[in-house]
């Protein structure tokens, strides 16, 4: 997914999630929340299949807020994705004074179950 020039950060996580939300609504919700906790959005997009791609950066002291907002937005993360976010939060908490201002990056790919409105071809009357 890396098609954006990202600064070298010790914590760059590539996460995958699923969501039932429409892509445009999901991007707006996540963008507002990420900016609300002091994060930066480097890239955000979605395609015709409903796949959403976000690249965000944030100071590590906000990692628990970032993790929480991802869950609050209704994202379903895989076990490994939870493990990586948990490791980031625990490591940061253990060393908050030494690394709280360091920048972390998340490259997030979200598969949505949303489909564009239109005629249902399976039930089309001929």
ROSE-4610 file (N, C-alpha, C; in Angstrom, 1 decimal, always signed):
// ROSE-4610
residu = [X/X/X/X/X/X/X/X/X/X/X/X/X/X/X/X/X/X/X/X/X/X/X/X/X/X/X/X/X/X/X/X/X/X/X/X/X/X/X/X/X/X/X/X/X/X/X/X/X/X/X/X/X/X/X/X/X/X/X/X/X/X/X/X/X/X/X/X/X/X/X/X/X/X/X/X/X/X/X/X/X/X/X/X/X/X/X/X/X/X/X/X/X/X/X/X/X/X/X/X/X/X/X/X/X/X/X/X/X/X/X/X/X/X/X/X/X/X/X/X/X/X/X/X/X/X/X/X/X/X/X/X/X/X/X/X/X/X/X/X/X/X/X/X/X/X/X/X/X/X/X/X/X/X/X/X/X/X/X/X/X/X/X/X/X/X/X/X/X/X/X/X/X/X/X/X/X/X/X/X/X/X/X/X/X/X/X/X/X/X/X/X/X/X/X/X/X/X/X/X/X/X/X/X/X/X/X/X/X/X/X/X/X/X/X/X/X/X/X/X/X/X/X/X/X/X/X/X/X/X/X/X/X/X/X/X/X/X/X/X/X/X/X/X/X/X/X/X/X/X/X/X/X/X/X/X/X/X/X/X/X/X/X/X/X/X/X/X/X/X/X/X/X/X/X/X/X/X/X/X/X/X/X/X/X/X/X/X/X/X/X/X/X/X/X/X/X/X/X/X/X/X/X/X/X/X/X/X/X/X/X/X/X/X/X/X/X/X/X/X/X/X/X/X/X/X/X/X/X/X/X/X/X/X/X/X/X/X/X/X/X/X/X/X/X/X/X/X/X/X/X/X/X/X/X/X/X/X/X/X/X/X/X/X/X/X/X/X/X/X/X/X/X/X/X/X/X/X]
num = [1/1/1/2/2/2/3/3/3/4/4/4/5/5/5/6/6/6/7/7/7/8/8/8/9/9/9/10/10/10/11/11/11/12/12/12/13/13/13/14/14/14/15/15/15/16/16/16/17/17/17/18/18/18/19/19/19/20/20/20/21/21/21/22/22/22/23/23/23/24/24/24/25/25/25/26/26/26/27/27/27/28/28/28/29/29/29/30/30/30/31/31/31/32/32/32/33/33/33/34/34/34/35/35/35/36/36/36/37/37/37/38/38/38/39/39/39/40/40/40/41/41/41/42/42/42/43/43/43/44/44/44/45/45/45/46/46/46/47/47/47/48/48/48/49/49/49/50/50/50/51/51/51/52/52/52/53/53/53/54/54/54/55/55/55/56/56/56/57/57/57/58/58/58/59/59/59/60/60/60/61/61/61/62/62/62/63/63/63/64/64/64/65/65/65/66/66/66/67/67/67/68/68/68/69/69/69/70/70/70/71/71/71/72/72/72/73/73/73/74/74/74/75/75/75/76/76/76/77/77/77/78/78/78/79/79/79/80/80/80/81/81/81/82/82/82/83/83/83/84/84/84/85/85/85/86/86/86/87/87/87/88/88/88/89/89/89/90/90/90/91/91/91/92/92/92/93/93/93/94/94/94/95/95/95/96/96/96/97/97/97/98/98/98/99/99/99/100/100/100/101/101/101/102/102/102/103/103/103/104/104/104/105/105/105/106/106/106/107/107/107/108/108/108/109/109/109/110/110/110/111/111/111/112/112/112/113/113/113/114/114/114/115/115/115/116/116/116/117/117/117/118/118/118/119/119/119/120/120/120/121/121/121/122/122/122/123/123/123/124/124/124/125/125/125/126/126/126]
x = [+0.8/+0.0/+0.9/+2.1/+3.0/+3.2/+2.5/+2.7/+2.9/+3.2/+3.4/+4.7/+5.5/+6.8/+6.6/+7.0/+6.8/+8.2/+8.2/+9.5/+9.8/+11.0/+11.4/+11.0/+10.1/+9.7/+10.0/+10.4/+10.7/+9.4/+8.2/+7.0/+6.1/+6.2/+5.3/+4.6/+3.3/+2.4/+1.6/+1.5/+0.7/-0.5/-1.7/-2.8/-3.9/-4.7/-5.8/-7.1/-8.2/-9.4/-10.6/-11.8/-13.0/-14.0/-15.0/-16.0/-17.3/-18.4/-19.7/-20.0/-19.3/-19.6/-19.3/-20.1/-19.7/-18.4/-17.5/-16.2/-16.1/-16.9/-16.8/-17.1/-18.1/-18.5/-17.4/-16.8/-15.7/-14.5/-14.1/-13.0/-13.3/-14.5/-14.8/-14.7/-15.3/-15.3/-13.9/-13.1/-11.7/-10.9/-11.0/-10.3/-10.6/-11.8/-12.2/-11.6/-11.7/-11.2/-9.7/-9.0/-7.5/-7.0/-7.6/-7.2/-7.6/-8.7/-9.1/-8.1/-7.3/-6.4/-4.9/-4.8/-3.5/-2.8/-3.4/-2.7/-2.7/-2.0/-1.8/-2.3/-3.0/-3.4/-2.5/-1.7/-0.8/-1.5/-2.4/-3.1/-4.4/-5.4/-6.7/-7.4/-7.9/-8.6/-9.5/-10.4/-11.1/-11.4/-11.6/-11.9/-13.3/-13.6/-15.0/-15.4/-14.4/-14.8/-15.1/-14.9/-15.1/-13.9/-12.7/-11.5/-11.0/-10.8/-10.3/-8.8/-8.0/-6.6/-6.3/-5.7/-5.3/-3.9/-3.2/-1.8/-1.8/-1.6/-1.6/-0.4/+0.0/+1.1/+0.5/+1.2/+0.8/+1.9/+2.0/+3.0/+2.6/+3.6/+3.3/+2.4/+2.5/+1.7/+0.2/-0.2/-1.6/-2.0/-1.1/-1.4/-2.6/-2.9/-4.1/-5.3/-5.3/-6.4/-6.6/-5.5/-5.7/-6.3/-5.8/-6.3/-7.8/-8.1/-9.5/-10.4/-10.0/-10.8/-11.0/-10.0/-10.2/-11.3/-11.3/-12.3/-13.7/-13.7/-15.0/-15.6/-14.8/-15.3/-15.9/-15.8/-16.4/-15.5/-14.2/-13.3/-13.1/-13.1/-12.8/-11.4/-10.5/-9.1/-8.8/-7.8/-7.4/-6.6/-6.3/-5.6/-4.2/-3.5/-2.1/-2.2/-3.2/-3.3/-3.5/-4.4/-4.5/-3.2/-2.5/-1.2/-0.2/-0.1/+0.8/+0.4/-0.8/-1.3/-1.1/-1.4/-1.2/+0.3/+1.2/+2.6/+3.1/+2.6/+2.9/+2.4/+1.2/+0.7/+1.4/+1.8/+2.5/+3.9/+4.6/+6.0/+6.0/+5.0/+4.9/+4.7/+3.7/+3.4/+4.6/+5.3/+6.5/+7.6/+7.6/+8.7/+8.2/+7.0/+6.4/+7.2/+8.1/+8.9/+10.0/+10.5/+11.6/+11.1/+9.9/+9.5/+8.1/+7.4/+6.1/+6.0/+7.0/+7.0/+7.5/+7.9/+8.3/+7.1/+7.3/+6.2/+6.0/+4.8/+4.4/+3.6/+3.6/+2.8/+2.0/+0.8/-0.1/-0.5/-0.3/-0.8/-2.0/-3.2/-4.4/-5.2/-5.5/-6.3/-7.6/-8.7/-10.0/-10.9/-11.3/-12.2/-13.6/-14.5/-15.8/-16.8/-17.9/-18.9/-19.9/-19.6/-20.5/-20.4/-21.5/-21.5/-22.3/-21.9/-22.6/-24.1/-24.9/-26.3/-26.5/-27.5/-27.7/-28.7/-29.1/-30.0/-29.3/-30.1/-29.6/-29.7/-28.6/-28.6/-29.1/-29.0/-29.5/-31.0/-31.7/-33.2/-33.8/-33.0/-33.4/-34.5/-35.6/-36.7/-36.4/-36.6/-36.3/-37.5]
y = [-1.2/+0.0/+1.3/+1.2/+2.3/+3.0/+4.1/+4.8/+6.3/+6.6/+7.9/+8.0/+9.0/+9.1/+9.4/+8.5/+8.6/+8.8/+9.6/+9.8/+8.5/+8.2/+7.0/+7.2/+6.3/+6.3/+4.9/+4.8/+3.5/+2.7/+3.3/+2.6/+3.0/+2.1/+2.2/+0.9/+1.0/-0.2/-0.3/-1.4/-1.6/-2.5/-1.9/-2.6/-2.7/-3.8/-4.1/-4.2/-3.8/-3.8/-4.0/-4.3/-4.3/-3.4/-2.9/-2.0/-2.1/-2.0/-2.0/-0.6/+0.4/+1.8/+2.2/+3.1/+3.6/+4.3/+4.2/+4.7/+6.2/+7.0/+8.5/+8.9/+8.2/+8.5/+8.0/+6.9/+6.3/+7.2/+7.7/+8.6/+9.9/+10.4/+11.7/+11.5/+10.4/+10.1/+9.9/+9.1/+8.9/+10.1/+10.9/+12.1/+13.1/+13.3/+14.2/+13.7/+12.5/+11.9/+12.0/+11.7/+11.7/+13.1/+14.1/+15.5/+15.9/+15.4/+15.8/+15.4/+14.4/+13.9/+14.4/+15.3/+15.8/+15.0/+14.1/+13.3/+14.1/+13.5/+14.1/+13.1/+13.5/+12.6/+12.9/+11.9/+12.1/+11.8/+10.8/+10.4/+9.7/+9.9/+9.2/+9.1/+7.9/+7.6/+6.4/+6.3/+5.0/+4.8/+3.5/+3.2/+2.7/+2.3/+1.9/+0.6/-0.2/-1.4/-1.2/+0.1/+0.4/+0.2/+0.0/-0.1/+1.2/+1.5/+2.7/+2.6/+3.6/+3.6/+5.0/+4.8/+6.0/+5.9/+6.9/+7.0/+8.1/+7.8/+8.8/+8.8/+9.9/+10.0/+10.7/+10.4/+11.0/+10.8/+11.7/+11.6/+10.4/+9.6/+8.3/+8.5/+9.6/+9.8/+9.7/+9.8/+9.7/+8.4/+7.4/+6.1/+5.4/+5.5/+4.9/+5.6/+6.9/+7.6/+7.2/+7.0/+6.5/+5.1/+4.2/+2.9/+2.9/+3.7/+3.8/+4.4/+5.4/+5.9/+5.0/+4.2/+3.1/+2.2/+1.8/+0.8/+1.5/+2.8/+3.5/+3.8/+3.8/+4.0/+2.7/+1.7/+0.4/-0.5/-0.2/-1.0/-2.4/-3.4/-4.7/-5.1/-5.1/-5.4/-6.9/-7.4/-8.8/-8.9/-10.1/-10.4/-9.8/-10.0/-9.4/-7.9/-7.3/-5.8/-5.3/-6.0/-5.7/-5.8/-6.9/-7.2/-6.0/-5.6/-4.5/-3.2/-2.8/-1.6/-1.7/-2.9/-3.1/-3.0/-3.5/-3.4/-1.9/-1.2/+0.2/+1.0/+0.7/+1.4/+1.0/-0.3/-0.7/-0.1/-0.2/+0.3/+1.8/+2.5/+4.0/+4.3/+3.5/+3.8/+3.5/+2.5/+2.1/+3.2/+3.9/+4.9/+6.2/+6.6/+7.8/+9.1/+9.2/+10.4/+10.4/+9.2/+9.2/+9.2/+8.7/+8.5/+9.1/+9.8/+10.3/+11.3/+12.0/+13.0/+12.4/+11.1/+10.5/+10.3/+10.2/+10.1/+8.6/+8.2/+6.8/+7.0/+6.0/+6.0/+4.8/+4.9/+3.8/+3.9/+2.8/+2.7/+1.7/+2.2/+1.5/+1.2/+0.0/-0.5/-1.1/-0.5/-1.0/-1.5/-2.7/-3.3/-3.1/-2.4/-2.1/-3.0/-3.3/-4.1/-3.3/-2.0/-1.0/-1.3/-1.1/-1.2/+0.0/+0.6/+1.7/+1.4/+2.4/+2.2/+2.1/+1.3/+1.1/-0.1/-0.4/-1.6/-2.9/-3.7/-5.0/-5.9/-6.2/-7.0/-8.4/-9.0/-10.3/-10.4/-9.3/-9.3/-8.5/-8.1/-7.3/-8.0/-7.3/-7.8/-7.5/-8.5/-8.3/-8.2]
z = [+0.0/+0.0/+0.0/+0.3/+0.4/-0.9/-1.2/-2.4/-2.0/-0.8/-0.3/+0.4/+0.2/+0.9/+2.3/+3.2/+4.6/+5.3/+6.3/+7.0/+7.7/+7.9/+8.7/+10.1/+10.5/+11.9/+12.5/+13.7/+14.3/+14.4/+14.5/+14.6/+13.4/+12.3/+11.2/+11.1/+11.3/+11.3/+10.1/+9.4/+8.3/+8.8/+8.9/+9.5/+8.5/+8.6/+7.8/+8.7/+8.2/+9.0/+8.0/+8.6/+7.9/+8.5/+7.8/+8.3/+7.4/+8.0/+7.3/+6.8/+7.2/+6.9/+5.5/+4.9/+3.6/+3.6/+2.6/+2.6/+2.9/+2.2/+2.4/+3.9/+4.4/+5.8/+6.8/+6.5/+7.3/+7.3/+6.1/+6.0/+6.8/+6.7/+7.4/+8.9/+9.4/+10.8/+11.3/+10.6/+11.0/+11.0/+9.9/+9.7/+10.9/+11.2/+12.3/+13.6/+13.8/+15.1/+15.2/+14.1/+14.1/+14.3/+13.6/+13.8/+15.2/+15.8/+17.1/+18.2/+18.0/+19.0/+18.6/+17.6/+17.3/+16.2/+15.5/+14.5/+13.2/+12.2/+10.9/+9.9/+8.9/+7.8/+6.6/+6.2/+5.1/+3.8/+3.8/+2.6/+3.0/+2.2/+2.4/+1.1/+0.9/-0.4/-0.3/-1.3/-1.4/-2.9/-3.2/-4.6/-4.8/-6.1/-6.5/-5.8/-5.3/-4.6/-3.1/-2.7/-1.3/-0.4/-0.9/-0.1/+0.2/+1.5/+2.0/+2.4/+2.1/+2.4/+3.1/+4.3/+5.1/+5.6/+5.5/+6.1/+7.1/+8.4/+9.4/+10.3/+10.8/+11.8/+13.0/+14.2/+15.4/+16.4/+17.4/+18.5/+19.3/+19.7/+20.4/+21.7/+22.4/+23.6/+23.3/+22.0/+21.6/+21.1/+21.2/+20.6/+21.2/+22.5/+23.0/+22.5/+22.3/+21.7/+20.3/+19.5/+18.1/+18.1/+18.9/+19.0/+19.4/+20.3/+20.8/+19.7/+19.0/+17.9/+16.8/+16.5/+15.4/+15.8/+17.1/+17.5/+17.6/+18.1/+18.2/+16.8/+15.8/+14.4/+13.9/+14.6/+14.2/+13.4/+13.4/+12.6/+13.3/+12.5/+13.0/+12.5/+13.5/+13.3/+13.5/+12.8/+13.0/+14.3/+14.7/+15.9/+15.9/+14.8/+14.7/+14.7/+14.1/+14.1/+15.6/+16.3/+17.7/+18.5/+18.2/+18.9/+18.6/+17.4/+17.1/+17.8/+17.7/+18.4/+19.9/+20.5/+21.9/+22.3/+21.4/+21.7/+21.6/+20.7/+20.6/+21.8/+22.3/+23.5/+24.7/+24.9/+26.1/+26.1/+25.0/+24.9/+25.2/+24.6/+24.9/+26.3/+26.9/+28.3/+29.2/+28.9/+29.7/+29.6/+28.5/+28.3/+27.9/+28.4/+28.0/+28.0/+29.0/+29.1/+28.1/+27.7/+26.7/+25.3/+25.0/+23.6/+23.3/+24.2/+24.0/+22.9/+22.5/+21.4/+20.1/+20.1/+18.9/+18.0/+16.7/+15.8/+15.3/+15.4/+14.9/+13.6/+12.8/+11.5/+11.4/+10.9/+10.6/+9.1/+8.4/+7.0/+7.2/+7.0/+7.3/+6.0/+5.8/+4.6/+5.2/+4.8/+5.3/+4.2/+4.3/+3.3/+3.9/+3.1/+3.5/+2.8/+3.4/+2.8/+2.0/+2.0/+1.2/-0.3/-0.9/-2.4/-2.9/-4.1/-4.6/-4.9/-4.7/-5.0/-6.5/-6.9/-8.3/-8.4/-9.6/-9.8/-9.4/-8.8/-8.4/-9.6/-10.2/-11.5/-11.3/-10.1/-9.8/-9.9/-9.7/-9.7/-10.8/-11.8/-12.9/-13.7/-14.0/-14.8/-16.2/-17.1/-18.5/-19.3]
